[in-house]
Structures are given as C-alpha cells and as structure tokens.
Amino acid sequence: MTDSFPRLRPWSRPTEALGLLLSGATARTCLPVALVVGTVLSVVNQGDVVAQGMAGLTVGLKVVANYAIPFLTSSTGALLAVRDRSVRHG
C-alpha cells in the first residue's frame, strides 16, 4: 500500500501547515480534485454567460473561485490528515 500523501510531513503549528500549502505539498493530490470540481462548477454556474460571450471581470473572478475553493478545501483535508496532535503548544 502506498502513502496517500507522500510529500506531506506531520505538522503541529498553523504556520507549518501554511508553509506546506504554499510550498505546493498538497498540489499533487489536490489539484486534480480542484480541476474536476472547478470545471463542473464553472460550467454549471457561469457556462451560459461565457457561451454568450458576456463574461467580464466578475465572471472571471467567480471562475477563479470555482477552482480555488475546492483546492483549498481538499488541501485542508489533506493537511488535517497529517496533523501531529501529540505536540502541545503553550
């Protein structure tokens, strides 16, 4: 059996988790999720506006959010799976 999150090391402080996220440690497992979910959300929620050629900045920002939110959600789940709860901080 292979490790689901081979590049994620245990963390105990939020700053460590943020460092893992910003270094791209969650990208390999979470980016495919974000691409699929973001595409589905974009087609369902903004597809008609884009197809009509009426997409502006607001629609563009919504499409970006459609990809960012699932990426951050799945990354949070991946990071919580490797959280080291045995370390206590005063």
C-alpha positions as protocol buffer text, in pm:
chain_id: "A"
residue {
  index: 1
  type: MET
  ca { x: 0 y: 0 z: 0 }
}
residue {
  index: 2
  type: THR
  ca { x: 136 y: 343 z: -89 }
}
residue {
  index: 3
  type: ASP
  ca { x: 110 y: 654 z: 123 }
}
residue {
  index: 4
  type: SER
  ca { x: -170 y: 884 z: 4 }
}
residue {
  index: 5
  type: PHE
  ca { x: 23 y: 1199 z: 91 }
}
residue {
  index: 6
  type: PRO
  ca { x: 391 y: 1111 z: 41 }
}
residue {
  index: 7
  type: ARG
  ca { x: 514 y: 1472 z: 34 }
}
residue {
  index: 8
  type: LEU
  ca { x: 320 y: 1587 z: 339 }
}
residue {
  index: 9
  type: ARG
  ca { x: 507 y: 1575 z: 665 }
}
residue {
  index: 10
  type: PRO
  ca { x: 333 y: 1598 z: 1000 }
}
residue {
  index: 11
  type: TRP
  ca { x: 280 y: 1949 z: 1129 }
}
residue {
  index: 12
  type: SER
  ca { x: 166 y: 2092 z: 1461 }
}
residue {
  index: 13
  type: ARG
  ca { x: 154 y: 2470 z: 1416 }
}
residue {
  index: 14
  type: PRO
  ca { x: -72 y: 2652 z: 1170 }
}
residue {
  index: 15
  type: THR
  ca { x: 231 y: 2830 z: 1024 }
}
residue {
  index: 16
  type: GLU
  ca { x: 380 y: 2489 z: 937 }
}
residue {
  index: 17
  type: ALA
  ca { x: 58 y: 2389 z: 760 }
}
residue {
  index: 18
  type: LEU
  ca { x: 55 y: 2716 z: 568 }
}
residue {
  index: 19
  type: GLY
  ca { x: 417 y: 2656 z: 468 }
}
residue {
  index: 20
  type: LEU
  ca { x: 327 y: 2311 z: 335 }
}
residue {
  index: 21
  type: LEU
  ca { x: 35 y: 2456 z: 140 }
}
residue {
  index: 22
  type: LEU
  ca { x: 242 y: 2740 z: -8 }
}
residue {
  index: 23
  type: SER
  ca { x: 529 y: 2505 z: -98 }
}
residue {
  index: 24
  type: GLY
  ca { x: 292 y: 2302 z: -314 }
}
residue {
  index: 25
  type: ALA
  ca { x: 299 y: 1992 z: -94 }
}
residue {
  index: 26
  type: THR
  ca { x: -75 y: 1936 z: -144 }
}
residue {
  index: 27
  type: ALA
  ca { x: -75 y: 2009 z: -516 }
}
residue {
  index: 28
  type: ARG
  ca { x: -18 y: 1655 z: -645 }
}
residue {
  index: 29
  type: THR
  ca { x: -324 y: 1513 z: -472 }
}
residue {
  index: 30
  type: CYS
  ca { x: -550 y: 1818 z: -450 }
}
residue {
  index: 31
  type: LEU
  ca { x: -501 y: 1986 z: -787 }
}
residue {
  index: 32
  type: PRO
  ca { x: -683 y: 1711 z: -983 }
}
residue {
  index: 33
  type: VAL
  ca { x: -979 y: 1742 z: -744 }
}
residue {
  index: 34
  type: ALA
  ca { x: -985 y: 2119 z: -792 }
}
residue {
  index: 35
  type: LEU
  ca { x: -966 y: 2087 z: -1172 }
}
residue {
  index: 36
  type: VAL
  ca { x: -1261 y: 1848 z: -1191 }
}
residue {
  index: 37
  type: VAL
  ca { x: -1481 y: 2023 z: -934 }
}
residue {
  index: 38
  type: GLY
  ca { x: -1386 y: 2372 z: -1056 }
}
residue {
  index: 39
  type: THR
  ca { x: -1470 y: 2283 z: -1415 }
}
residue {
  index: 40
  type: VAL
  ca { x: -1807 y: 2135 z: -1319 }
}
residue {
  index: 41
  type: LEU
  ca { x: -1894 y: 2438 z: -1104 }
}
residue {
  index: 42
  type: SER
  ca { x: -1784 y: 2681 z: -1374 }
}
residue {
  index: 43
  type: VAL
  ca { x: -1989 y: 2509 z: -1645 }
}
residue {
  index: 44
  type: VAL
  ca { x: -2296 y: 2485 z: -1423 }
}
residue {
  index: 45
  type: ASN
  ca { x: -2277 y: 2835 z: -1274 }
}
residue {
  index: 46
  type: GLN
  ca { x: -2117 y: 3051 z: -1543 }
}
residue {
  index: 47
  type: GLY
  ca { x: -2128 y: 2840 z: -1859 }
}
residue {
  index: 48
  type: ASP
  ca { x: -2420 y: 3019 z: -2017 }
}
residue {
  index: 49
  type: VAL
  ca { x: -2267 y: 3363 z: -1960 }
}
residue {
  index: 50
  type: VAL
  ca { x: -1932 y: 3252 z: -2105 }
}
residue {
  index: 51
  type: ALA
  ca { x: -2104 y: 3082 z: -2402 }
}
residue {
  index: 52
  type: GLN
  ca { x: -2290 y: 3406 z: -2480 }
}
residue {
  index: 53
  type: GLY
  ca { x: -1962 y: 3597 z: -2476 }
}
residue {
  index: 54
  type: MET
  ca { x: -2078 y: 3816 z: -2189 }
}
residue {
  index: 55
  type: ALA
  ca { x: -1817 y: 3717 z: -1934 }
}
residue {
  index: 56
  type: GLY
  ca { x: -1647 y: 4008 z: -1767 }
}
residue {
  index: 57
  type: LEU
  ca { x: -1419 y: 4054 z: -1469 }
}
residue {
  index: 58
  type: THR
  ca { x: -1684 y: 3945 z: -1219 }
}
residue {
  index: 59
  type: VAL
  ca { x: -1746 y: 3617 z: -1401 }
}
residue {
  index: 60
  type: GLY
  ca { x: -1371 y: 3566 z: -1432 }
}
residue {
  index: 61
  type: LEU
  ca { x: -1328 y: 3607 z: -1057 }
}
residue {
  index: 62
  type: LYS
  ca { x: -1612 y: 3361 z: -995 }
}
residue {
  index: 63
  type: VAL
  ca { x: -1444 y: 3106 z: -1220 }
}
residue {
  index: 64
  type: VAL
  ca { x: -1115 y: 3152 z: -1032 }
}
residue {
  index: 65
  type: ALA
  ca { x: -1303 y: 3097 z: -705 }
}
residue {
  index: 66
  type: ASN
  ca { x: -1463 y: 2783 z: -852 }
}
residue {
  index: 67
  type: TYR
  ca { x: -1112 y: 2635 z: -877 }
}
residue {
  index: 68
  type: ALA
  ca { x: -956 y: 2789 z: -566 }
}
residue {
  index: 69
  type: ILE
  ca { x: -1226 y: 2682 z: -320 }
}
residue {
  index: 70
  type: PRO
  ca { x: -1211 y: 2307 z: -396 }
}
residue {
  index: 71
  type: PHE
  ca { x: -830 y: 2323 z: -397 }
}
residue {
  index: 72
  type: LEU
  ca { x: -820 y: 2488 z: -56 }
}
residue {
  index: 73
  type: THR
  ca { x: -1088 y: 2255 z: 80 }
}
residue {
  index: 74
  type: SER
  ca { x: -913 y: 1937 z: -33 }
}
residue {
  index: 75
  type: SER
  ca { x: -576 y: 2076 z: 80 }
}
residue {
  index: 76
  type: THR
  ca { x: -720 y: 2145 z: 425 }
}
residue {
  index: 77
  type: GLY
  ca { x: -845 y: 1787 z: 445 }
}
residue {
  index: 78
  type: ALA
  ca { x: -506 y: 1651 z: 336 }
}
residue {
  index: 79
  type: LEU
  ca { x: -322 y: 1867 z: 587 }
}
residue {
  index: 80
  type: LEU
  ca { x: -558 y: 1775 z: 870 }
}
residue {
  index: 81
  type: ALA
  ca { x: -494 y: 1408 z: 792 }
}
residue {
  index: 82
  type: VAL
  ca { x: -123 y: 1453 z: 875 }
}
residue {
  index: 83
  type: ARG
  ca { x: -159 y: 1693 z: 1168 }
}
residue {
  index: 84
  type: ASP
  ca { x: 52 y: 1596 z: 1469 }
}
residue {
  index: 85
  type: ARG
  ca { x: -188 y: 1631 z: 1762 }
}
residue {
  index: 86
  type: SER
  ca { x: 62 y: 1496 z: 2014 }
}
residue {
  index: 87
  type: VAL
  ca { x: 254 y: 1827 z: 2024 }
}
residue {
  index: 88
  type: ARG
  ca { x: 113 y: 2079 z: 2268 }
}
residue {
  index: 89
  type: HIS
  ca { x: 186 y: 2448 z: 2238 }
}
residue {
  index: 90
  type: GLY
  ca { x: 168 y: 2666 z: 2546 }
}
